[in-house]
Amino acid sequence: MTKPISRPRNILDILAFLESLRETNIHFSLRSSRDDSISVDFTLVGCRVEVDFFEDHIEFSYFKGDEGVERDWKIMEQLLNDHWSDD
């Protein structure tokens, strides 16, 4: 069992959150795809996590999967057709 990570409240807690990830040897990346937030992305076994730090709150999304490897490019084409929109 890993040490629990303290619940962040807003963007002021981002440095403490990053330090908690480092302490538990969870590698992460930072990105900024919106004007009003900073995102922290990391991967756990079987789960990818995106945490968005805003001025006054935190939001996160997680994506579970089997992490299998595919070689059939038709599957990639189908994924792009099913999940991509340029709207």
Order of alpha helices (4+ residues) and beta strands (2+ residues): alpha-beta-beta-beta-beta-alpha
